[in-house]
Amino acid sequence: MSKSPIYQSRFNKFNCCVLVPTYNNAGSLASVLQDLLLYTDNIVLVNDGSTDATKEILKSFSNLEILHFEENKGKGVALKHGFKFAEDLGYEYAITIDSDGQHYPDDLDVFLSELESRQQGDPELLLVGDRNMGRDGIPGKSSTGNKFSNFWFLVVTGTQLSDTQSGYRLYPLKVVNNIPLYTRKFEFEIEIIVKTAWRRVEVKNIPIKVFYEENRVTHFRPFWDITRITLLYMWFVLVSFFYIHPRNKYQDFKKKGFKRFWKEDIIKNQEPAHKKAAAIALGVFIGISPFWGLHTLLVFTLGAIFRVNKVIAFLFSNISIPPLIPFIIYGSYQMGSLVSGNGFDWKLSLENFDSSAEIFQSLWQYVVGSFALAGLTALVLWVVFYLFFSYSEQKHIIKN
C-alpha cells in the first residue's frame, strides 16, 4: 500500500490545492513537482505555452490536473485561469508556488497552519510569503522593487506588508474568482492583493524560505514589468483616494452610527495621546508646507506611512483655507528672512504684500520659511495637544 503524502489530510480538510503556473522552466519543473508530491496529491498545473521540454516532462505526471495553453499568455492570465479551473475542481483555497525552484515545499506547513488557526467569524484570508528581502543573497533589484511595491501597497490599502511580490501565496478562490481582474503579466499579483484588500479580506505576510540560484530562469523583465506595476499603482492611488477610502468610511459610519463612528474612527479614543497629537501635527505641517495642490494626496499618503489618524490629519491640513492663506504666506516669508539671518523684515506689511510678486522675487526665502514655520507650528501643536489628550485620558480614568 502506497504511503499517503505528508500533508494530504490537511489539504483535504480545507479543500486546498497547490497551483503551479509554469513557462519554460523545464530545468527545474520535474524536481519541483516530485517534491510537492511528497506533501500532497492536490496539484493543479498551468502550462503557459511553454516551448521547451515542459510537455514531455508533464507526461510523467499524468495524475496531476493540467491546463495547457498553446501560446504564452503571461503569468497573470495563467493564474486567473488556474484559479477558475481549481474552483471548478471543487477546491476552496489554492497555494501558488513558482516552478523555478526558489520555493521550499515544506513551507506549505506554514500556510496550512494559518488556515488551522482561524476562528469562526474571522475575515477571509489571503497569505503572501515573506522572503525576508533584507537578508544576504537577495538580488538588489528584487529588494528595491519590493520596497517600492510595499510602500504603495500601504498607501492604497492601509495595510503594511514586508513582501508584496512573492509568488508563494494562499488565495481564497471564492473571493478572487469574483473580482474583475484585467492585468496579464507579473503586475497581476499586485492587482489581486490590492483588490482583495479593498474587499476587506485580511492580507498578511507569513515567513518563508527562499533559494535564489545564480543561473535561475526568470521571465521578469525589469524595465517593462516595473513600468506596468508603476502605472497600475498610479491608477490605484486615484481609485483608493476618491472611491475606496471614502466608501469604507461611509460603510463604517452606517454600521456604527454617528456617536460610535466619531469616537472610534474620527477621534479614535483608543489611540494613545502621542498618536492623536501626531495626526494633528502632521496635518498642520502639510497644510502650511508649500506643496499647494498636493496637500490632500500628501496627508493621506503620509498618514498611511506613519499610521496615524488620516481623518484628523486631513481636517487639520485644511489650515490653508483662503482666509488664512495670506497670513501663512506672510508668516513663511518672514520666517524665511529670519532663518536666512536677515531678521524679520518689518517693512513688509500684510496690507501691501503682493503674493505673486513677492513670492517669485524671493522664492527660496519663502520655501525655506514655509518649512520652518510648518515644522515649528507642528511641534508646538503636538506638545499642546499631547498634554491636552493626556490630561483628558487621566480625567477619564479617574472618573471611571
N, C-alpha and C positions, 0 to 999 in steps of 0.2 A: 504494500500500500504506500503510495507516494505521500511524502510529508507535506502538510499544508504550509503555505507561505507564512512568515513570522507574524505579520500584522493583518492577516486576511479577515479574521473575525472582527477586528476593529474597523476595517474598511467597510465590511458588510453592515455593521451596526449603524453606520451613518450614511449608507448608500453613497459611498465616496469612491472615486476612481483617480488614477493618475493620468493626466493628459500630456502627451508628448508631441509638440509640434517639431517637425524636422525638415531641414532643407540642406542637402549636400553635406551631411555630416557622417558619411559612410565610415570614416576612420574611427569614430567613437560610438556610433549608434548601437552596434551589437552588444558591446560591453555594458552600455547604459541599460539596455533592455534586460540583459541577463541579470544584472544587479537588482533591478526593480522587481523582477520575478521572484527574487528571494523573499520579498516583503508582501507582495500582493499579485493576484491574477487580474485585478480590476484595472486594466491598462487600455487606454484609448490613444491611438496614434494618428496624427495627421501628416501625411507626406505632401509637403507643399511644392509639388512639381520638381522633385529632385532629378538631376541629370547625371548623377554619379551612380554608384552601385547600390543605392538605397533599396530599390525594388528587389534586387536579388537577395539582399540581406534579409528583407522582410518575409521572404518565402520560408525562412526558418522559424518564423514567429507567427504561424498561421492561426494560433489560438487567440491572438490579440484582435481587438476591434480596430480596424484600419480604414481610414478615409484617404483616398488618393486624389490629388489634383493633377491634371495633365500639364498645367503650366504653373509657374511660380506666381503666387498672388500676394505674398507678403505675410509677415508673422501675425499681423492683426486679423487678416481675413482667415488665416489658419485657425487662430484661437476662437474667433467668433463662430465659425462653422463647427469647430470641435466642441464648444460649449453646447450648441444645439443638438449635436449628434449624441453627446453624453447624456443630456437630459432625456432624449428620445429613448435611450437605452435603460432609463429608469434611475439614473444617478441624480443625487441632490447636491453633491459637492464634487469639485474637481481640483486636484492639486497639480498645478502645471510645473513641469521640470524641463529644462533645456537638454537637448540631445548632444551637446558638445563636451560633456563630461565634467563640467565645472561644479556640478551639484552632487552632494552625497546622499544616496538613497536612505541611509539610516536616519537622516533628519526628518523623514516622514513621521517619525515618532513625535517630533515637536508640534507638527500641525495637528495630528490626531489628539495629542494631549490637550491642546487648546479647545478642540471640539468637546472633549470629555469633561472639561472643567466648566462648561457653560451651564447656567442655571435656567430654570423655566422663567420666561419673561425677559430674558436678556435680549438685547438687539441682535439682529443678524450680524454675521462676522465675515470679514474679508482679511486674510492674513498675507503679509508680504515679508519674505525672508530678509533679515538684516545681515548683510555680509561684512559688517564692521569695516567700512571703507577706509578708515583712517590707519589701518594696520599696514605693516610692511608687506610688499608683494602685490599690492593692488595697483594696477596701472594708473598713472597720473591722470590721464584723460577720463577714465571711468570715474575716479573720485571727484574731479572737478565738475563733470556733467551731473553727477548725482547731487552734489551740493546745490547746484543751480536749480535742479528739479525739486529738491526738498524745500528750498526757500519759497518757490512759487506755489507749491502744493499747500504749504502753510497759509499763504496769503489767500488763496481762493477757497480753502475749505476750513481753515481754523484748526486743522489737525497737524500736530507735529510728528513727522516721521524722520528717521535717520537714514532710510534707504527706500527710495521710491521707484527704483529701476530694476530691482532684482526680478528675474523671471520665475523664481521658485515661490509659488503663491498658492493659497487656497481660496477658491471662489465659490460663493453660494449660487448655484446655477439658476434657481428660480428668479433671483434678483437680476443677475447680469443678462439673462436672456430676454428680459423685459425692458432693457434700457436701449434707446436708439443710439447706435454706435456707428461712426462714419469713417474713422481713420483706418488705414490699411497696413501700415508697417509698424515699426517699433514704438511710435507715438501712441499706438492703440493701448499699450499698457499704462500710459499716463491717463488717457481719456477715460478708461474704465474705472480706475480707482478714484478719480475726481468725481465722476458722475455717480459712482456708488456712494461715496461720502456725502454727496448732496442729498441722497435719499436716506440719510441718517443711519446708514449701515456703519457699524464700528470697523474702521480700517486701522489696523495696528501692525507693528513690526514684531517679529519673533526672531531670536538669534539662530543663524545657520552657519555652517562651514562652507567654504568655497575654495576651489582649486583652480588657479589660473596657470594653464600650461603655456610655455613660451611660444609655441607654434600653434596655438589653439585656432581653429577655424571659426571666424566670426563674420557675420554678414552685416554688422553695424557699420554704416558709412558716416563718420563723424560730422562732416560738413552738412550734408543733406538731411540726415536724421536729426541733428541738433537744431537745424533751421526749422524743420517741421514741428519739433517739440516746442521751440520758442514761439512760433506763430500760434500753436494750439493754446499755450498758456496766455498769450495776449488776448485771445478770444475769451478764455475762461475768466480772466480778470474782469472784463466788461460784464459778462453774464453774472458772475458772482456778486459784483458790487451793485448792479442795477436790478437784479432779479432774485438770485438765490438768498443772499443775506436778508434783504427786506422781506421776502416771502417767509423765511424761517422765523423772523421776529414777529411777523403778523400771526403766524400759526401758534407761536408760543403765547402771544397775547390772548388769542381766542381760547386757548386751552386753560390758561392760568387765571384769567381775569385781570382787571386793572391793578388791584392792590398787590396781589402776589407777583405779577409781572414787574411792577415798579420796584418792589423790594429785591427780587431775585435777578432780574435782567438789567434794570436801569441802575439802581443804587448798589445792588449786589451786596446786601448786608453781610453775607457770609465771607466776603473777602476781607483780608487784614487791612488795617488803616493805611499802611505804606503803599499798597497796590492801588487803592482808590485815589490816594493823593497823587500817585504816579500817573494815573489816567488823566487827571486834571492838568498836571504839569505838562504832559505830552501834548494834549490838545492846545494849550496856550502857546507852547513853544512853536508848534506847527502854524498856528493862526497868525503869529507875529512874524514868522520867518518869511523871506522874500519869494517863496515859491507860489506866486499868485497863479490861480487856476488849477493848482495841483494839490491844494490842501486836503480835499476830501479823499483823494487817492492815497496820499501820504498817511493820513491819520488812520485809515483802515489797514494799510499795509504795515505800518509800524506798530499799530495796536495788536495785530496778529503776531508779529515777531516777538514783541515784548510781553505778550499775553496779558494785556491789561484791558479794562472795560472799554471796548471800542465805542459804545454809545455815549458814555460820559466824555471820552476824548473828543468825539465828534462835536458834541454840544459846546465844549469849551473852545474848540478850534474856530468857532464862529465869532470869536472876539474881533475878527477882521471884517465886521459888518460895515456898510457905508458910513454911518455916523462916526465911527471910530477910526476909519482908515487915515484921515488927515493927521490925527494925533499919533497913530502908530508910525507913519512916515516921518513926521516931525521928530518924534522921540528917537527913532532909529538914526536919523541924520545927526541929531545932537550926540547920541551915544557913540556914533562913528567918529565924530570930531574929538570926543573925549578919549576914546581908545587909541586914536592915532597920535595923541599927545598934544593936540591943539586946544584942549579945554573946550568948554561949552561956547558955542557961537551965539552970544546973546543978541547980536544984531539981527539974527534971523528970527523973525516972529511968525507965528502961525497964520496971522492975517495976510501977510504978503508972501506966504510960502506957495510957490507955484510948483506943484509936484512934478509935472512933466519936465520943466526946465531944470529945477534943482537936482532932481534925481539923475538925469542924464549928464549934467555937468559934473557931478561928484558921485558917480555910480558906486565906485569902490567904497567910499565912505558910508554910503547908505547900506550896502550889503553887509559890511563888517559890523556896522552899528545895529543892523537888524538882528543878526545872530547874537550879538552881545545882549541886546535888550530882551530877545526871546529867552536866552539862557538865564539871565538874571531874574526876569519875571517868573519863569517856570520854577526856578529854585525857591524863590520867596513863597510862591503859592503852594509848592509842595510842603514846605515847613508849616505854613499856616493851616492847610487842610489836614496834614498828618496830625497835628496837635488837636484840631477840631474833631476828627474822626476817632482818635484815641480817647479823648475825653467823653465823646458820645458812647463809645463802647463800654468804658468803665462805668458810666452812669447807668447804662442798660443792665450791666451785670449786677450792680448794687441794687437796682430796682427789683430785679428778679430774685 
